[in-house]
Amino acid sequence: MQDLTRVDVADLPSVLKVREVAVVLRLPLSRTYELVQKGQIASIRFGRSVRVPRQVLVDLLTRTTERGEQ
């Protein structure tokens, strides 16, 4: 995947790997997996593969921005 720090959210795939979500959120991979495991980032599991729908990421960023959190 290309440099996600320069990609519009609308250009992201419909589902993202946890590693891709970590890059977009600029979080350590281990912390991102922790948030997914706790349910703070909704995900879909296909066997051992975990994917995060793009809309979940958009909603997360929108809620955080609306509350003024960083």
URJOWO-V898863 format. One record per pair of residues at least 12 apart in sequence whose ideal C-beta (glycine too) atoms are under 10 Angstrom apart, sorted by the first residue. I is the first residue (numbers start at 1). J is the second residue. Records with the same first field share a line. If there is no record, write none. Layout:
I->J ; J
//
This chain:
1->13 ; 16 ; 17 ; 19 ; 20 ; 23
3->23
4->16 ; 19 ; 20 ; 21 ; 22 ; 23 ; 24 ; 25 ; 26
5->23 ; 24 ; 26
7->20 ; 23 ; 24
9->24 ; 54 ; 55 ; 57 ; 58 ; 61 ; 62
10->54 ; 58
11->54
12->24 ; 54 ; 57 ; 58
13->51 ; 53 ; 54
14->51 ; 53 ; 54 ; 55
15->43 ; 44 ; 46 ; 49 ; 50 ; 51 ; 52 ; 53 ; 54 ; 55 ; 56 ; 57
16->43 ; 50 ; 51 ; 52 ; 53 ; 54 ; 56 ; 57
17->49 ; 50 ; 51 ; 52
18->32 ; 33 ; 35 ; 36 ; 37 ; 41 ; 43 ; 49 ; 50 ; 51 ; 52
19->32 ; 33
20->32 ; 51 ; 52 ; 54 ; 57
21->33 ; 35 ; 36 ; 41 ; 43 ; 50 ; 51 ; 52 ; 54 ; 56 ; 57 ; 60
22->35 ; 36
24->52 ; 54 ; 57 ; 60 ; 61
25->41 ; 57 ; 60 ; 61 ; 64
27->41
32->52
33->50
35->52 ; 60
36->50 ; 51 ; 52 ; 56
37->50
40->60
41->56 ; 57 ; 60
42->55 ; 56 ; 57 ; 59 ; 60
43->56
44->56
//
